[in-house]
Amino acid sequence: MEEEKRNLPARAQNIILEGRRKLSVSGVEEVLAFDDSSVVMRTPLGELNVHGEELKVENLAVDSGELTVTGHISAMMFTEPPAGWWERLFG
């Protein structure tokens, strides 16, 4: 139980997908890349990669970490954040 508490992100994250046409994500720290077929963002839980067609970043509120993507969403995938060099050395 104690270890689970340490792994919780500082900022809560919610993902809402509406009919594969609208994606709302909270807890976004940074948008790393985007074009009409993919959006890559950094979140407290790792990088979130969104793939599809005709994707558009409709809303990005940097202060609150809210992001809205519209288009035909075909896939979403998390990539674990890379471990720091301390963790690699002593992990």
N, C-alpha and C positions, 0 to 999 in steps of 0.2 A: 504494500500500500504506500509506504514512504517513497519508494522508487517511482511509482506512478505519478505522484505529485510533482516530482522534480522534472519529469518529461513533459508536463503540460505547457503549452505555449503561453506567453505573457498576454497575447491578444487572442481573443476567441475567434474561431473561424467557422463560418457557415457557408455551405454551397447549396444553392437552389437552382435546379434546372427545370425550366418550364417548357414542356413539349418539344424539347431538343431545339428550340428556336431562341431562347433567352436564358442566359446564365448569370446569376448574381453571386458574387463571392465577397465575403467580408474577411478582414484580416490580411489583406494584401499589403505587403511591405514595399514591393517595387515591381513594375512591369519591365521585364528584361528584353523582350522582343515581341513584335506582332506584325502580321501581315494578313491578307485576306484568307489564308488557310491555317494559321496557327497563332496562338497567343501564349506566351511563356511568362509566368509571374513567380515571384518569390513570396512564400508565405512562411509562417512559423513552423509549419509541418513539412517543409521542403518546397521544391519547385513544382508548380502545377502547370502542366502542358495541356492546352486545349487545341484540338484539331477539328477542322471542318471546312466548309465552303462559305464564301461571302461573309466572313467574320468581320465584325466592326466593334471597336471599343466605344460603346455608347456613353459610358459614364466612368470617370475615375476621380474619386475623392481621396487625395493623398492623405489628408489629415485624419480621416476616419478609416481608411483602408478599404473602402467600398469600390467594387469594380463590376460593371455590367457589360456583357458581351452578347451581341445578337448575331444571327446567321444560322446556318444549318450545322449544328454541333454533332460530330460523329464520334469523338473520343475525348476522354479526360484521363490524365495519368499523373500521379505524383512520383517525383524522384526524391529520394532521401537527401537531406543536406549533407555536404561533405563534412567529415569529421575534421576538427582542428588538429594542428600538428601535435599538440599535447596529447590528445586522445589517440592519435595514431601511434605515438611514441610509447605511451604507457597504458593504452587501452587493452 
